[in-house]
């Protein structure tokens, strides 16, 4: 994106100009979530990898947003996003 701008080619007697715009590539999931099975009472960790770091991540369960709480821990380090479900129950399926 820092390469965007007005470029010129000046030969003294004539000038050619070009306006360059650089569009950022959209963020993509490069490693999908994996299905997990766990005994009740254990923590479950779900992770995915993204094509860019420091992207705003939102986690959902059955279409409802998950927020950080004692039950859910949300982590993001570089391109890895992780959701930890503490003390899983059958209701977490």
Phi and psi in degrees as a GROMACS rama.xvg file:
@    title "Ramachandran Plot"
@    xaxis  label "Phi"
@    yaxis  label "Psi"
@TYPE xy
-71.3723  -11.3744  UNK-2
-84.0538  -5.87412  UNK-3
-67.2437  146.966  UNK-4
153.601  -171.366  UNK-5
-99.0005  120.733  UNK-6
-107.274  142.125  UNK-7
-132.233  149.007  UNK-8
-119.959  109.866  UNK-9
-110.938  118.952  UNK-10
-108.409  13.4801  UNK-11
94.1491  -52.1193  UNK-12
-98.1933  -10.8839  UNK-13
-154.765  154.704  UNK-14
-133.174  134.26  UNK-15
-110.974  139.553  UNK-16
-126.877  148.435  UNK-17
-144.736  130.984  UNK-18
-95.7305  121.969  UNK-19
-107.657  126.859  UNK-20
-116.848  136.055  UNK-21
-119.076  118.989  UNK-22
-93.194  132.117  UNK-23
-70.7724  139.703  UNK-24
-69.3463  140.552  UNK-25
-67.5394  151.62  UNK-26
-70.4641  139.507  UNK-27
-127.355  154.008  UNK-28
-83.2075  118.436  UNK-29
-96.3908  -19.4981  UNK-30
-137.825  117.621  UNK-31
-72.495  162.79  UNK-32
-66.8202  148.931  UNK-33
-108.432  144.205  UNK-34
-64.0084  142.849  UNK-35
-130.296  146.58  UNK-36
-129.32  132.555  UNK-37
-146.956  146.779  UNK-38
-66.4134  147.04  UNK-39
-56.7246  144.06  UNK-40
96.5495  -16.6096  UNK-41
-94.1025  155.906  UNK-42
-76.3078  146.068  UNK-43
-121.49  132.661  UNK-44
-115.122  125.609  UNK-45
-116.24  131.311  UNK-46
-134.57  146.858  UNK-47
-136.888  157.437  UNK-48
-110.104  142.83  UNK-49
-117.338  160.316  UNK-50
-77.2014  -13.863  UNK-51
-136.783  152.654  UNK-52
-87.1868  163.389  UNK-53
55.7719  46.2246  UNK-54
-100.159  143.763  UNK-55
-68.5  116.267  UNK-56
-106.422  138.752  UNK-57
-127.235  130.968  UNK-58
-103.73  145.039  UNK-59
-135.17  149.548  UNK-60
-126.777  119.693  UNK-61
52.6123  38.1572  UNK-62
84.5805  -5.22434  UNK-63
-102.001  135.464  UNK-64
-63.0219  139.91  UNK-65
-101.652  131.444  UNK-66
-115.572  153.707  UNK-67
-59.9461  132.885  UNK-68
-160.396  -172.762  UNK-69
-65.7703  -28.7922  UNK-70
-78.7062  -41.8852  UNK-71
-118.348  130.257  UNK-72
-113.583  125.597  UNK-73
-109.094  124.455  UNK-74
-126.582  149.54  UNK-75
-146.984  118.756  UNK-76
-128.695  113.916  UNK-77
60.0376  -121.414  UNK-78
-96.3701  4.32236  UNK-79
-102.438  128.143  UNK-80
-112.141  131.879  UNK-81
-131.406  137.218  UNK-82
-116.366  126.332  UNK-83
-113.045  123.763  UNK-84
-99.6803  112.504  UNK-85
-83.2788  141.855  UNK-86
45.4415  64.0299  UNK-87
-57.8251  147.405  UNK-88
-128.328  171.521  UNK-89
-58.9291  -31.2575  UNK-90
-64.9595  -16.1128  UNK-91
-80.7971  -8.72265  UNK-92
